[in-house]
């Protein structure tokens, strides 16, 4: 991460027909725009294009997640993320008791999210 180099590995999946192992050797990789990818461009949820192959970043190891938090990447800024989540929840979707509070507990938030996924 710190030197903006990237390597890509295909995980082994039995009977998938896909060859596993190293897909791209560790190196700097250019974006379609011609600029090089930087650490800030690679985050869970990002769609990237490495050498004409599109990838969706679905997971990261603990080191990468800690690095992003420590270096205050916007996608790892919990205060920013919680602000976006709070702004996206209409007050009408919350119970009157929860809507009156300045903050809500994790359990109340989880209850809201689980209830929203079933609507």
N, C-alpha and C positions, 0 to 999 in steps of 0.2 A: 504493500500500500504506500509506503513512504517514498518509494522511487517511481511510482506510477507504472510499474510493469505488471503484466497480467499473464496468468497461465490458466488454461481451461482443461478440465479433466471430465471425461464421461464416466459416471459411476457404473459399476458392474450390475447388470440386471440379468439374472438367469433367464434363458430362453427368450430373450427379447430380439435377438438377431442383430443387435447393435454392438459394434466393437467397442469395448471399454478401454480406458487408459487415457494417455495424454492426447488432447485434441489440438491444443496450441501451446507451443513452447513459451516459457516466460520471456516476454519482450514487451516493448511499448507498442500499442496498437492504435492506429488512426481511426477516428470516427469517419463516417461518410462525408462529413464537412471538410475533412483534411486535418483537423486539429487532433492532437493525441488525447485519448481517454485519460482522465485523472481520477484519483481516488474518490473525489466527490461525485463522480458520474456513476459510480457502482454502488448501488444500495438495493436492499430487498424491495422488489416491485419495479425496479428499473427494467426497461427494454433496451438492449444494446445490440449493436451490429458489429460482430467481429469477423472480419475477412469474408464478407458476404453471407454470413450465417447469423440469423437473428436468435437472441437468447433472452429469456425472461429470468431475472435473478429472483429465485424463490427462497433462498436460505443463505445464511452466512455463518461462519464459525465464530466462536466466542471472541477470538482475537479481533476479527474484523468489526464485530459489533462494538466491542470496547473501544477500539481505535476511533470509530465514527463518533461515539459519545464523547470521548476525551477531546477530540479535535473539533467538536461542536458542528458537525455536519447538520444541515437543516433537517434532513430526513431522520436524524437520530436525536433531535432536540425534543425531549418529552414535554416541556412547557409549550412549545409551538404546536406539537401534535395534539395535546389536550385542549389547547385553545381552538384549534380547528374542529375537533370533535364536539366541544361544547357549543360552538357557534352553529354547528349543523343539526343540533337537536332542538326541534321546536318546543317551546314551553308547553304547548298543548299536549305534547306526547308524554309529559312527565306528570306524575301525580301532583296534586296541589301541595302536599307536604314537601315533596322533593323540590318543586319549582320555587318555593319560598326560600330555600337554603342558598347560601353563598357557594357552597361546594357540596358534592354528594359523595357518598362512600363508594368504594369499589363494588360492594354487593348491589347497591342501588343502580349503579351504572351497568353492571353485568345483567341485572334484571331487565333494564331498558333494552339493551342490545339483544338479549335472547327473545324478548317480547317482540321486538321489531323484525327479527328474522322470520317470525311465524306469520306476520301480517300479510 
